[in-house]
Amino acid sequence: MANIAVVGGQSGDEGKGKMVDYFATRENTGAVVRFQGGSNAGHTVKNEFGQFPLHSIPSGIFTRGVKNVLGMNVAVDPNQLFNIEIPDIKRRNPNVKISPENLMISNLAHVLLPQDIMIDSAKEIKNGRGSTKSGIWPAYAAASARMDLRVEDLTTYWDEKRIREIYEDKNRQLNSFGLPNYDWDKFLSELYEYGEQLRPHVANVNKLLTDVEKSGKDILFEAQLGTFKDRDYGDIPNASSTNNIGASAPVQAGAPKIKLTKTIGVIKAYLTNVGQGNVITPMPSEISKVVAERGYEYGAKTGRPRECHWLDLVAAKYACDLGIDSLAVMKADVLNDLPYINVCNGYKLPNGTVINVGELESIKQIGDATPIYKTFDSWEGDISTARDWNDLPDNAKRLYGFIEEKTQTPIEYISVGPERDQTIEMGKQN
């Protein structure tokens, strides 16, 4: 029995969805839990059912017999979940089963309201920080102010007086952006509908996951975004509204008694970024275009093109030091036949100070730094057919070896494509 957190070791878009889908197919997997974030996620999964951009639904949804759980600190947008995401999955493949039997939602999960999306959009127009305009930060701000609705407020403990108080608070926020009041009758009608949609899926996640553990089954905790978008350890203010490091997973899921066995960090062999942030390793435009096209680097949620950058091992080691036990390295298969491959293994600050891997004290140091690169030769030809370490070219092995050496974290998985079978398990090598 193992309880494993799968987290992003970069800024998101690392390939967590592929790895969680892969792990979920293991015989002993009992549950996959999204423990934070909302529908601003975009976890792309490709398997025998097709290709799917998942936004709220955990990536274990395609494996029969696995319980998929939206945990306590998830911001659930019922409209997006029930009226957009689930119908889109069914449209792509009607054989994907989604029901209360395999999709459970914590009774304590936050409910993202229509006004949250309007407030988020208005602030993005004003400030422009690269928000997906999904209403995430207003929902979590309301939770911090104790002015939010939880799932059980709509399914079990309806309190119209409190709902009216929250409605008026949202109107004040809308008014501050010059927007009119939201219609009260429309709001009540939407909340009634949300309650009806949510009710069959509601679960006590603490009991549910404790029972899964007692049965001897494995639990996977699936993070949204990456370490550098963490609310506390990330690139503030260009961060998200929750913690997405592994150590926080059981508590945010709503099952604090569960003890993690391992945290697997997912990183790409290069970097991508959407929105604002301290990323200082840009690829030359001609190389970036090739990598973006091969890797299909477009946001699964927004469709926005992702900026492509060289791998930053100073940042990756920072993420590993926050509790990552082993790595899954993705997408080196798109780096073949490049003129060269740069890897950042140090920063030089304006005052001449050099920050080596393992010496980063604050993400604020990144913004004014100049990257120090080690340059690798690329390799000829496609490596997406590799199924064993020995199938990889020597130059690719050198790159993986350098990542292990500098992060002081073992590579446990190497992904060479989006399909499940395009995964090399290092512990299973001859």
N, C-alpha and C positions, 0 to 999 in steps of 0.2 A: 504494500500500500504506500502510495506517494502522493503528497500534496505539492504541486508544482506551480509556481507563478511564471508566466511568460510575459516579459516586459520589453519595452523598447529601450535600446541603449543609445539612441540618438534623439532626433527631434520628431519622431513619428515616421510613418510610411516605410518602416524597415522590412515588413513582411511578417508581422506577428500573426496575421490571419492565416497565412499558409501553414505556419508551424503549428498553430493551435488545431487547425483542421487535421493536420498530419498526426499529432499526438492523440487526438480524439478517437482515431480509428483503432488505437491499441485496445486489446481485449479487456483490460481491467479498468478502463476509464468509466467513471460513474457520473461525473458532472463537469460541466464547463461553466465558469462564472465570470461574467463581466462585473467588475467590482467598482468602477467609477466611470465618470464621463457621460456623454450623451450621444445624440444622433449626429454629432459633428465628426464622429469617427468614420473612417473609410477602410475597412479591412477587406481586401480583395481575396477571394477564395476561388480556386479552380480545381475541380475534381470531376468524377464521372457524371455528375449531374449537370455540369456546365461551369460558367464563370459568373460569380456573384459579388457585387459590392455590398458588404454588410455594414450597417450603420449603428444599430443598437443590438441586434440579435447576435448572440455568441457564435463563434465559428465552429462549434461542435454540432450545430443544428442538422448537419447532413449525416450524422452517424446514428444509426438506430440504437435505441436503448440508452442513450446518453441524455441526462437531464441538463437543459440549458437554462441558466439562471441570470436574471438581472438583479444585482445585489442592492443593498441598502443605499449606497452612495451613488447610484446611477440616477441621472436626471432623465426620467422617462417622458418622452413626448408621445402621448397616446395617438394623436392624429398621425404623426409621422410613422409610428410603429404599425398601427392597425390598418390605416387607410392608404399608406404609400409603400412602406418597406415589405411587409408580408405579401401584399398583392404583387409587387414587383418580382419577388422570389417565385411566387406561384406562376406568374406569366413566363418567367424564364424556364421553369420546369415544374409542371403540376405534380410530379412525383415526389417533390420534397415535402415531407410531412411536418406541419407546424400546428400544434394543438396544445391544450393545457397539460397533456401528458408529457410533452418534452420542452415546453417553454413556460418557466415559472418566473414570477415577478415578486420581489420582496414587498410585503405589506408596508414597509418603512421607506421604500424608494421615493425620491422626490418626483413630483409631477411638474413637468415643464408646461407653462400656460401660454396661450396664444399671445398675450401681452408681452411675454418675455422675448419672443421673436421680434416683435415690433420695437421694443426698447433696444435690443441688441443691434438691429438694423439701423436705427436712428443714431446710435452712438458710433457705429462704424462709419456712417456717412460723415459724421462730425470729426472723428479722430483718425480713422483709417489705420487700424493695427493688424489687418489681415484676418479679421473674424470671419467664420463661416456663416454668420448671421442666423445661427440655429437657436439662439436664446439661452445658451449654456450659462454664461456668467450671470445674467440676471436671475436665473433659477437658483444658482448656488449662493448668490448674494442674499436672496430672499431667505434661503435656509439658514445662513449665518445670522440673519436678523430675526429669525424665528417667525417669519412671515410667509412661509411656504405651505403648500398642501402636500401631504404624503398620500401614497396610494390608498391606505386604509381610510383616509378622510373622504374618499369618493366611493369606496366600496362598502364600508361598514359603519363609520362614525360621522355621518353627514351632520354638519353644524352650520346652518345658513348664516348665523350671526358672524361666525369667524370667516366664512367665505366672503361675506360682505365687507368685512374689515380688510381682507387681502385685496379684494376688488378695488376698494377705494385707494389703497396704497399703490396699486399698479396704475391707477388713473393719475395719481400725482406724478408718478415717474413719466408717464406718457405726456402729460401737460408740460413737464420741464423741457421736453424736446419740441414743444409747439404742436403736439398731436392731441386730437380730441379724446374725450372719454370713450372707453370701450362700452358697447351696449350691454346693459345688465341682463336682459332677458336672453340675449345670444350667449352670454357667458354661462349662465345657469344651464342652458340647453346643452352647451358643449360639455360641461362638467358631468351632467347626467349621462351623456353618451359615453364619455370616458370611463365612468364608473361601470357601465354595462359591459364595455369591452375588456376592462381590466379584471373584473370580478372572477371569471373562471380560471385566471392564471395566478391568482394571489397565493403566496406561500409564506410560511414562517421559515426564512432561510436558515436561521440558526439551527432549528430542528432538522430541516431537510438535509443540510450538509453534515450535521453530526450523525444522522442516520446513514448517509452515504459512507462516511468514514468508518462507522461501526460495522458496516457490511463488508469491509475490506476493499472497497473500490477506491480508485484514484480520483483526485479532484484537481482540475486545471483552473487556474485563475488567469483570466485574459485581460491584460492592461490595454487601455486606450492611449494613443499618443506615445511620447517617449520621455526619457529622463529629463531632457532639456526643456520640456514643456511642463515639468512638475511644478506645482504651485509654490513649493518651498525651496526645492533644490534646483529648480530650473532657471531659465533665462527671463527673469522678471524685469519688465512687465509683459514680455512677449511669451507668456506662459499660459497654461490652462488654469482651471479653477479647482483642481483636485490634485491629490498625490497619486502618482502612477508608478512608484517604485514597489518592488515586490513585498517588502516588509509590511506595507500597509494593507495588503490584499485581504487577509481574513477579516480584519476589523471593518474595512469599508464594505466588504461583501455582506457583513451582518452576521458573521460566525466567528467571533473572537477567540473561541476555544480551539479552533483549528490551528495546528502548527505546520508551518511550511517545511517541506523536506529539501527543496531546492528552488532557486530562482535562475531561470534561463534568460539571458539577455540576447535579444535579436538585433543585429546590426547589419547594414549593407557594407559591401567592400568599397563603397564610396558614400557620399552624403547627399541628401536632398533637403530642401527647405521650401516651405510655402508660408507666405506672410513675412513678418519682420522677425529678426533674431540675429544673435551674434554668431555668424558663420563667416569664416575668414579664409576659406580655402577654395576659391572659385576655380573651376576648370576653364581653360581657354574656350571661347564660344564655339569653335569648330569641333572640339572634343565633346563639350557639353551637349551639343545638338545630337551627336552620334549616340552618346550614352542615354540621353532622354528618349530618343526614338526606339532604341533597342530595349530599354527597360520600361517602356511605356510609362514615363514619369508624368502622370497627370493625376490630380487629386480625385480619389474615388467619390468624395462627397461633392466637391465643387467643380471638378473638371479643369481646375486651374493648372497650368504647367508648373512643374516643380523645378526650382533652380538646382543644377547639379554641381557638386563640389567634390574635391578630393577627400578621401578618408582622413579624419582627424583623430589620431590615437591619444592625444592629450585629453580630448573630450571623452573619448571612449573609456579611458582608464578612470576618469572622474566618475562615470556611470557605473563601472564595475566596482569601484570602491564603495558604492552605495548599496552593495549586497548582491551583486550578480555572481553566481557560482560557476557558470559555464556559458559559452557563447554558441549561437547559431549564426553563421556568417552567410549572408544572402547575396546573390546577384553578381558575383565575380564573373559569371558567364557572359555579362554584357561588356566586359573590359578587354576581350580578346582583340588582337590586331590593332590596338591603339599604338601611336608612336612611342608612348611611355606611360607609366603610371606613377603618380606622385602620392606619397603618404606623409601627412604631417606628423612629425614626432617631436615637436618643440615649438615654443613661441619666443619671439624676441620683442620685448617691450620697448617703448620709446626711449627709456632711460638706459637701454643697453642690456638690462637684465634678461637672462635666458630662463624660460620655464620649460623644464623637461617633462616627459611623461611621468605622471605621479606627483607632480609638484604644484598643480593648479589649486589655488586656495579659494578663488572666487570666480564665478563666471564673468563678473565684470571685467576681469583681466583680459578676456578674449577680445573685447571690442577694439582696443587700441594696439593689439599685437600684430606682428608680422609672422606668418607661418614659416617654420623651418622644415624643409622637405627631405625625405629620402626617396630617391627615384629608382623605380624598378622597371625592368624590361617587361613588356607584355608578352603574350604567347600567340602563336599562329593557330587559327582554327577554332571551331566550336567545342566547348567543353560541356555542353548541356547533356551530352549522352554519357558522361562519366557517372558511374555508380559505385566507385571504389576509389580510395585514396590513390591507389596505384594507376588509375586511369587518368589522373590529372598531370598536366605538363609540369616540368620542374619549376618553371617561372611562377606558376600559380602556387605551387607548394611553398616557394620562398615567401610569397606574399602572405599566405596563411600563417607560416611560421613566424614572420615578423609581428603579425597581429597578436599571436599568443605570447611572444617574448615581451612585447612592450606592455600589454595589458595585464600580464601575469595571470591570465585567465584561460583555461583550456577551451579549445574549440571542440564542441561535442557534436555539432551538426554543420554540414556544408550543403547549402542549397544551390543547385545549378539550373533552376528553372521553376516555373509556377506549379507544375504537377507534383502530386504526392511522391511519385516514384523518382523524382529528380532530387533526391535527398540522400546524402552520404552520412551514415552514422559512424562516427570515428571509433566508437567502442566496439563495433562489429567488424573491424578490419582483420584480415587474415595475417 
